[in-house]
Amino acid sequence: MISPSSRPWLVFALIAAWFPGVASWAIELKPGETQAIGRKIWQNECAGTVDGLTSWNKGETFASLGIGHFIWYPPGQEGPFDESWPKLIAFMKGRGVSIPGWLLTTPDCPWATREAFVADFQSARMRELRTFLAGSIETQTAFVVQRLQEALPKMTASVAVRERKRLERNFDTVAQTGSGVYALIDYVNFKGEGIKEEERYQGQGWGLAQVLLEMEGRPEGQAASVEFGRAATRVLTRRVKNAPKDESRWLAGWSNRCATYGKPL
């Protein structure tokens, strides 16, 4: 178990939660690490480009915005994936961030289709959106950090009682290094917590909970981050195998992303 005295830059506050044994963690990164993590996520999701901050992938029914490609659904559109964009806007508003007025009065994605999104890509509204996103990297990263903090108790509560200690232990072990914190933050933003029943193919999920339970052995330090990356690749390979439609085109990129988890920030 990591303690504040053993790693002062990563403070864990263990408090009682809804279920026995469920932990709630507060993460405090040392100066510079939030920015470093944000830029790595930006590189992973958007190739580090400003244009990449506003995307709509082929075959998808939603816009992907910001360094974390936060999902925004058009009106009447629902899907199995968590809609994170409205939550980001609420988080930013709570932090006092200056937000373009039209975003505060637009609860649903204003582009109904990918074709409409692409046609509007160079509009004044879209350029304003990219400028806003490029100027708020640290706040977007803080939002992802908060999501990680909220993830552990939800993940622990979602798995079988016999698996809870292993999940918490692996989370704790990976979080012993800065690169491990990045890995946890990036993956939960990348593929979610793994707690929603809709985010399953043939009954098997691909979120952070599944990766933590997939980890083999009891690695420590940097080795834990390396094994986390390997476990993530195995979980995502299984997702592709179980998918109802061909997702194989994504696997190489996903695997390359997971390979960054064992490297120092």
C-alpha positions in Angstrom: 0.0 0.0 0.0 1.4 3.4 -0.9 1.4 6.0 1.9 1.7 9.8 1.8 5.0 9.4 3.7 6.5 7.0 1.1 5.3 9.1 -1.9 4.3 12.7 -0.9 3.4 13.7 -4.4 0.7 11.1 -4.6 -1.6 11.4 -1.7 -4.1 8.6 -1.0 -7.0 9.3 1.3 -8.8 6.1 2.3 -12.3 6.7 3.5 -15.4 4.6 4.0 -17.6 4.2 1.0 -20.9 2.4 0.1 -19.5 -1.1 0.3 -17.1 -2.7 2.8 -13.6 -2.6 1.5 -14.3 -0.1 -1.2 -11.7 2.7 -1.3 -11.8 6.3 -2.4 -8.5 7.8 -3.5 -7.5 11.4 -3.8 -4.6 11.9 -6.3 -2.3 14.9 -6.1 0.3 15.0 -8.9 3.6 16.9 -8.4 4.2 20.1 -10.4 4.6 19.5 -14.1 3.1 16.0 -14.1 -0.5 17.1 -14.9 0.8 19.0 -18.0 3.0 16.0 -19.0 0.2 13.5 -18.7 -2.2 15.8 -20.6 0.2 16.2 -23.5 0.7 12.4 -23.6 -3.0 11.9 -23.7 -3.3 14.6 -26.4 -0.6 12.8 -28.4 -2.4 9.4 -28.0 -5.9 10.6 -29.0 -5.1 13.5 -31.4 -1.5 13.0 -32.6 -0.8 16.2 -30.6 -2.5 18.3 -33.3 -5.0 21.2 -32.7 -7.2 19.8 -35.6 -7.3 16.5 -33.8 -9.1 18.1 -30.8 -12.3 18.1 -32.9 -12.9 14.6 -34.4 -15.6 12.3 -35.6 -14.4 8.9 -36.5 -15.8 7.0 -39.5 -18.4 4.5 -38.5 -19.2 6.3 -35.2 -22.4 8.2 -34.3 -20.8 10.8 -32.0 -18.2 13.6 -32.0 -14.9 13.0 -30.1 -13.6 16.3 -28.6 -10.6 17.4 -26.6 -7.4 15.7 -25.5 -9.4 12.7 -24.3 -11.8 12.6 -27.3 -14.7 13.1 -24.9 -17.9 11.7 -26.4 -20.8 14.0 -27.4 -24.0 12.5 -28.9 -26.4 14.4 -31.2 -30.0 14.7 -30.1 -31.9 11.5 -30.0 -28.7 9.4 -30.4 -27.7 7.0 -27.7 -25.0 4.4 -27.5 -23.2 2.0 -25.2 -20.4 4.4 -24.4 -20.5 7.0 -21.6 -21.1 10.5 -22.8 -18.3 12.4 -21.2 -18.4 15.8 -23.0 -21.3 17.3 -21.0 -19.6 16.2 -17.8 -16.4 17.9 -18.9 -18.2 21.2 -19.5 -19.9 21.0 -16.1 -16.5 20.4 -14.5 -15.0 23.3 -16.3 -17.9 25.6 -15.3 -17.3 24.5 -11.7 -13.7 25.4 -12.0 -14.5 28.9 -13.3 -13.1 28.3 -16.8 -14.2 30.8 -19.4 -16.3 28.7 -21.8 -17.7 29.9 -25.2 -21.3 30.9 -24.6 -22.8 28.6 -27.2 -21.4 25.5 -25.5 -23.2 26.5 -22.3 -26.6 26.5 -24.1 -26.0 23.4 -26.3 -26.7 20.2 -24.3 -26.5 18.0 -27.4 -24.0 17.8 -30.2 -25.1 20.4 -32.8 -23.9 18.2 -35.7 -26.3 15.4 -36.4 -24.0 13.3 -38.6 -20.3 12.9 -39.4 -20.9 14.4 -42.8 -22.4 17.6 -41.2 -19.4 17.7 -38.8 -16.8 17.5 -41.5 -18.6 20.0 -43.7 -18.5 22.5 -40.8 -14.9 21.8 -39.8 -13.5 25.2 -40.8 -16.4 27.3 -39.5 -16.0 30.0 -37.0 -17.7 28.0 -34.4 -15.5 25.0 -34.9 -12.3 27.1 -34.9 -13.5 28.7 -31.6 -14.0 25.3 -30.2 -10.5 24.1 -31.1 -8.9 27.3 -29.6 -10.9 26.8 -26.4 -9.7 23.2 -26.2 -6.1 23.9 -27.0 -6.0 26.5 -24.2 -7.5 24.2 -21.5 -5.2 21.2 -21.5 -4.5 21.2 -17.8 -8.2 21.5 -16.9 -9.1 18.6 -19.2 -6.4 16.6 -17.6 -7.7 17.5 -14.1 -11.1 16.2 -15.3 -9.6 12.9 -16.3 -7.7 12.7 -13.0 -11.0 13.2 -11.2 -12.6 10.4 -13.2 -9.8 8.1 -12.1 -10.4 9.0 -8.5 -14.1 8.2 -8.9 -13.4 5.0 -10.7 -11.9 2.7 -8.0 -14.9 2.5 -5.7 -17.2 2.0 -8.6 -15.0 -0.7 -10.1 -14.5 -2.5 -6.8 -18.3 -2.5 -6.1 -18.9 -3.9 -9.6 -16.8 -7.1 -9.4 -17.3 -10.3 -7.4 -16.3 -10.0 -3.8 -13.5 -12.5 -4.3 -11.9 -10.3 -6.9 -12.1 -7.0 -5.0 -8.8 -7.2 -3.1 -6.9 -8.2 -6.2 -8.3 -5.3 -8.2 -7.5 -2.8 -5.4 -4.0 -4.3 -4.9 -3.2 -4.1 -8.6 -4.5 -0.5 -8.8 -2.3 0.4 -5.8 0.8 -1.3 -7.3 0.5 0.4 -10.7 0.0 3.8 -9.0 3.4 3.5 -7.3 5.1 5.4 -10.1 4.3 8.5 -12.2 4.1 6.4 -15.3 1.7 4.1 -13.6 -0.6 7.0 -12.7 -0.5 8.1 -16.3 -1.4 4.6 -17.4 -4.4 4.4 -15.1 -5.6 7.9 -16.0 -5.1 7.3 -19.7 -6.8 4.0 -19.9 -9.8 4.9 -17.9 -10.3 7.9 -20.2 -9.5 5.7 -23.2 -11.8 2.7 -22.5 -13.7 3.6 -19.4 -14.1 1.9 -16.0 -15.5 -1.4 -17.4 -18.5 -1.4 -15.1 -21.4 -0.9 -17.6 -23.2 -4.0 -18.8 -23.7 -2.4 -22.2 -19.9 -2.1 -22.6 -19.5 -5.9 -23.1 -19.0 -8.1 -26.1 -20.1 -11.7 -25.4 -20.3 -10.9 -21.7 -16.7 -9.7 -21.5 -15.7 -6.1 -20.9 -12.6 -4.1 -21.9 -12.4 -1.3 -19.3 -9.9 -0.5 -16.5 -11.5 -3.1 -14.1 -10.9 -5.9 -16.6 -7.3 -4.8 -17.2 -6.5 -4.7 -13.5 -7.9 -8.2 -13.0 -6.1 -9.4 -16.1 -2.7 -8.5 -14.7 -0.4 -11.5 -14.0 1.9 -12.0 -11.0 2.7 -9.4 -8.4 5.0 -6.9 -10.2 6.3 -3.8 -8.3 7.5 -0.4 -9.4 8.0 0.2 -13.1 7.4 -3.4 -13.8 3.8 -3.0 -12.7 3.2 -0.4 -15.4 4.8 -2.7 -18.0 2.5 -5.6 -17.0 -0.5 -3.2 -16.9 0.2 -2.3 -20.5 0.6 -6.0 -21.5 -2.7 -6.8 -19.7 -4.4 -4.0 -21.5 -3.3 -5.3 -24.9 -4.6 -8.8 -24.0 -8.0 -7.3 -23.0 -8.3 -5.2 -26.1 -7.3 -8.2 -28.3 -10.1 -10.2 -26.7 -12.5 -7.3 -27.4 -11.6 -7.4 -31.1 -12.1 -11.2 -31.1 -15.5 -10.9 -29.4 -16.7 -7.8 -31.4 -19.9 -8.2 -33.5 -18.3 -6.3 -36.3 -14.7 -6.1 -37.5 -12.6 -3.8 -35.2 -9.2 -5.2 -36.1 -8.2 -1.9 -37.8 -8.0 -0.3 -34.4 -5.9 -3.0 -32.6 -2.4 -1.9 -33.8 -3.0 1.7 -32.6 -4.4 0.5 -29.3 -1.5 -1.8 -28.7 1.0 1.0 -29.5 -0.8 3.2 -27.0 -0.7 0.5 -24.3 3.1 0.1 -24.9 3.6 3.6 -23.6 2.4 2.7 -20.2 5.7 1.1 -19.1 7.8 4.2 -20.1 8.7 7.1 -17.8 6.9 10.3 -18.2 
